Structure formats: C-alpha cells, structure tokens
C-alpha cells in the first residue's frame, strides 16, 4: 500500500468511525488509561481542552506525512514530552493501541484488510521513530 493509500484508508476508517460513534475522543482516552495506568496518573490533571489538543496532534500523525519528517511535529513532540513530562515509549504504544482498538471495534464487520494494513503500517512507522529517539 502506498503512503497515499495508507492515509486514505486511515481517513476513511476514521470517517466511518465518526459516523457510528460520534466523538471518538472519550472512548480512546478511556481505553488508553485502561491500558496504561501510568499515563492515567500523568494526565490526571489534564483538562478536556488539553486532551483535545493532544488528540488533534495524534490525528495529524495518522493523517499526514509532514509530522514524520526529520524536523516535523513528531521530533518536537518527542523532545518536549519525553524530557518535560517523562512520557515513555510504552505510553505512545498504549495510546496508539487504544486508538486502533476503538476504531476497529466501532467498525466491527466494516473493518477490512486495507484498514488493518494502513493502521498497522502507520503505527509501526511512528513507533520506529519513537524508539529511535528512546
């Protein structure tokens, strides 16, 4: 699958998820905190606005290649959040796992091989960069 096909599949799956679920943010955070209690503790005092901004940044990672460039958002994110907030590699993994699980479960029988391939590839690519800087 090409990068543009990957981005298209992720975008399409998110549109379908939004049509069925509405606001995906609360269920993703609930799942994230279930998967990683240390992340729940770290974000205990975060407000809805801050979580929304963080969620928008994650969406950007999933829907555009720009943040993955050497000087892109992901580089800044890793330097800032790892040093300032002690965010761990495991927290990124948990967040991305929560994201894909919620989308997959919401789509249920509409989830397809293209979606699985696109999400798996994108998450692997992001996590390779996260691990490289770890």
Secondary structure, DSSP 4 states (H G I P E B T S, - for coil): --HHHHHHHHHHHHHHHHHHHS--HHHHHHHHHHH-HHHHHHTTT--HHHHHHHHHHHHHHHH-SGGGSTTSHHHHHHHHHHHHH---HHHHHHHHHHHHHHHHHHHGGG--HHHHHHHHHHHHHHHHHHHHT-
